[in-house]
Amino acid sequence: EQAALAKKAEEDKRRQSRMAAEEEYEKMVLVTNRNRDDSIIEASTVDDAIAHLAISDSLPPDRHPEKRLRAAFKAFEEAELRALK
């Protein structure tokens, strides 16, 4: 009989330890869903991401960055060629 009472007391103790307080339960359940955060930028391409990060929308997207690269390299080459000569 004492063994049965001890076993029942132990089961009650386990059941109490498994049950969380209401505040603790709310704290675990009511967590903000970071997947639905509106402040996160959604972009499927690099151009879209850059457009979202840009401060002003007045600049059109760069359709031919290779031309700009060529012009930048030519200016760099002219400046450095003088230094090398």
URJO-V341772 format. One record per backbone hydrogen bond with DSSP energy under -1.0 kcal/mol. NH is the residue of the N-H (numbers start at 0). CO is the residue of the C=O. E is the energy in kcal/mol with one decimal. If there is no record, write none. Layout:
nh,co,e
NH,CO,E
NH,CO,E
This chain:
nh,co,e
4,0,-2.3
5,1,-2.6
6,2,-2.5
7,3,-2.5
8,4,-2.5
9,5,-2.2
10,6,-2.4
11,7,-2.4
12,8,-2.2
13,9,-2.4
14,10,-2.6
15,11,-2.3
16,12,-2.1
17,13,-1.9
18,14,-1.3
24,20,-2.5
25,21,-2.4
26,22,-2.2
27,23,-1.6
28,24,-2.4
29,25,-3.0
30,28,-2.0
35,32,-1.1
36,33,-1.1
48,44,-2.0
49,45,-2.6
50,46,-2.3
51,47,-2.0
52,48,-1.7
53,49,-1.6
67,63,-1.1
68,64,-2.3
69,65,-2.2
70,66,-2.2
71,67,-2.4
72,68,-2.6
73,69,-2.2
74,70,-2.1
75,71,-2.3
76,72,-3.0
77,73,-2.3
78,74,-2.0
79,75,-2.7
80,76,-2.6
81,77,-1.3
82,78,-1.1
83,79,-2.1
84,80,-2.0
